[in-house]
């Protein structure tokens, strides 16, 4: 499966977190520790916010380690909120339109996991997407369908509600089609100010999800240190170093809100 991270805090050059840490996203593209696939070489993407109304994005189908533009861009773009994603394709083409993060208006969205049996329920799910949003669909991934479905179900007005309603729609489709294999995911969505992350699976193990602890000091590959401000947070598929005190695991079937320098964890589905 894929690996991703999201950052919120004081503006920072993106390479400080995407490329420099000991177990950076770039390193994970070759040697992921907590993924189904060790190598994530089926494209990558970054998305970032500045003072513009909508986020910028950059995607490519090459492995992240083989793209000099990624190194150059991330070393020169300073952002208070950005996403990074490396892809291990499952059942869809390795093309730019299938690379995360996906963008709509001021929203970014990225995903790790898979909808089991997606080909059997793709038409049903796509037909539940609002017409104006479906007109924007350009890829074939379950991830893009999940994003547009969540938007159709109120993501922009009620982010966690939209994510939960998307999950419920997927589960109804899976049940109707008799699909027994699990739907599993971690997702992150952002509107430029807040990160909304969630961890879920129909059954069985759930994809890993962590956030950094306040004021974390990260080890870099060259032996240096990167210290994040106390009110800065990382949300990510797996830690960027081996120091357990730097990371808190998000419990299974939980939501994580990163806003105004705080990290708040709660149950994904309210009682």
N, C-alpha and C positions, 0 to 999 in steps of 0.2 A: 504494500500500500504506500501511500504518499507520506511525506513529512512536511510540516509547515510551522511557521511561527508568526506571531503578531506582537507588535510593540506599541506601547502608549506611555508617553512621558515627555520630559523636556526634549526639544529637538536634538537629534543626534544623527551623525552620518550613518547611513544604512550599513556600510561595510563593517562598522564596529560590531554588529550583531550577526549579519549574514555571512561574513567571511572570516573574521579574525579569531573568534573563540576557539578553544581547544577542540570542541566537538561541534563546530559550526554547521549550519545548514548545508554549506558547501561540502564539508566532510561527510555529512550524513548522506549526501547524494551518492557516495561511494561505499560508505560503511555505516549504515543505520543499525542501531543496537536494539530497538524495540519495535521494529516493523516486520511485517510478513516477508518483505523483500529487503535484502541488505542493500541492493543497488537501486537507486531511484534516478534513472537516466532518460526518462521519456519526456523530457521537456521541463521547463520551470517558468516561474513568473514572479514578479514583484508588483506591488501596488502601494502607492504612497499619497499622503495628503500634504498640501502646503496651504497657502492662503487663497488658492483658487477654489471655486465652488465645487468642483468635482475632482476625484483623485486621478493621478496618472497611473498608467499600467505599462508594463513591458513584459512580453512573452517571447519564448523561443523554444524550438523543438530539440535543440542540441542539449546534451548533458550540461548541467550547470558549471561543471569544472572546465568545460571546453568553450566558454563564451567570454571573450575579453570585454565585451560591452557590459556585461553584468558587473565585472570588477570595476570598470571605469565609472559607470553610472552610480553604483552604490557608494563609491568613494567621494562623489561630488554632490549627491542629493542629501540634504539635511531635512529631516521630517520628524514631527511629534507623534505620528501614528502611521505605521506601515505594516504590510504583510509580505511574507516570502513563502514560496511553495515550490517543492520539487516533486516530480510526478513519477509514479510507477503505474503505467497504464493497465487497466483491467477491462478488456472487451471493447475498447474504442480506439480510434486511430490516433497516431502520434502526429498531431497537427496543431498549429498555434491556437485555433479556436477552441481546442479542448484543454488548453492550459489554464490553470488557476493563477491568481484570483480572478473571479468574474466581477464585472462592474455593471451597475445600473444606476444612473443619476449619481447621487453622493454615496451610494452603497458599494462596499466590497464584500465578497464572500469566497471562502475556500473550505475544502473538505478533505478529510482522510477517511477511507472506508469504502463500502460498496453496498448497493442495493442488490442482494442476491436475486437472480431471475429477472433482472431489469428488462431484458429484451421481451419478456412475456407480458410485462405490464407497462412498458414505455408508452404505448399509444394511450392507454387509459390515463396515465399521469399527465401526459402532454395535453390531453383534452381538458384537464382540470386547470390548466394555466390560463390566465386572463388573456383575451385576444390581443390586446396591445402589447403585452409582455411576450407572448408567443411570437409576435412579429419580429422581435429582437433576437430570437434564438438562432444561433449560428453553429453550435457544436452538437455532438452526439452523446455527451457524457451524462451519467446519472446525476453528477454534481450540479451541472447547469440546470437540469430539470428540477432538482431540489431547490435551488436558489429561486428560480422563477415561480415555482409552486409556492414557496414560502412568501414571496412578495405578493402573489395573488391572494394569499390567505392572511394578509395583514402585517407582514414583517415590518413595514415602515412605520406603522402606527403602534404596534404592540410586538416588539421584536421576539421575545421569548414565546409569546403566544403564537406568532407566525411560524416559528420553528417547530413548536409542539404540534400545531395543526398540520404542518407538512409531514411530520413523522406519522401522525394518525392516518393521513391520506395514503401514505406509502404502505402502512401496515394493513389497511383495509384492502388495498389492491393486491397485496401479497396473499392475504387470506383467501380472497375471491379466486385467485389463480392457483391455489393449493401449493404455494411455495413454502417449503419448510426450512430451507437454509436461512440463516440470520441476515437481517439488515443491520449493519453496524456503521457507526460514524463518530467522528468528532468534527465539528464545524466551528468556524469563526465568521462573524459578520460585523461590519463596522459602518458607522454613518459619518465618520470624520471626527467625532467627539468621544464615542463610546465603543468598546468592544464587547460583543455578546458571543460567548462560546458555550458549547454544549457537548456532552458525551453520552452516547446511547448505543444499545444493541437490543435486538429482539430477544436474544438469548445467547448464552455463552460469553466468552471474554469480550470486553469492550476495548477499542483502541485507546492507547495511552494518551493522557493529557495532563499537563503541569502548568503551574505559573511560578514565576520567580518570587523570592522573598524580598522584603524591603531593603534597599541599599545593597543589593547583591554585588559582590566583586567577582568577576569572571576571569578565569585563567584563559590566556590566549595561546595559540599554537607556538608563538615565538618566546613564550615565557613572561610576557608582559601581563598587565592587569587592566581590566576595564571595570570601572565602578559606576553603577547606575544610581541616579538620584533616588532618594527615599520614596518618592511618589511616582516612580517609574516602574512599569511592570512588563514582563514578557509572558505571553501565553504560547505554549509550544507542544509539539508531539513528543519530544524527548529532550532531556537536559543538554545544555551546551558544555558541561564539564562533568566531572565525576564527584563533585562535592555535594553530598546529600543535603546539607544545611542550606544550600542555595535554592532548593526547589520544593514546592509543595504539590503533591498529586491531587488532582481534582477527582473526587469520588465518582464511582460509576453512577450513571443516570442522574447527572447533576448539571447545573448551569453555572456559568461564571460570568460575572459582570465586572468590567474594568472601566471605571469612570472617576474623573476628578481625583486621581491619585489613590484610589481605593480598589481593593479586590474583594468581591462579595460572592461567596458560593452558596447555592441553595439547591433544593430538589428541582429536577427538570420539570416534573409535572406537579403542580400545586395540588394539595389535598382537595 
